[in-house]
């Protein structure tokens, strides 16, 4: 098999979030992926700060870009992803 010198394509993981209940496990799952370059985009549809706090802690130890977006109002699952 011949290896290419071309850079790998960026993979974007989009994660809609409403509750922080299983968020740490989901973030750790993304961290365990071996493919790089990778970026993680979090779409927070929660009213409180719990999700933001978990994402901020995770972003400090991630070896890839983590983008956080908080919705100004509740958008529900489909609209949260479409945003």
Buried (B, 14 or more C-beta within 10 A) or exposed (E): EEEEEEEEEEEEBEBBBBEBEEBEEBBEEBBEEEEEEBBBBBBBBBEEEBBBEBBEEBBEEBEBEBEBEBBEEEBEEEBBEEE
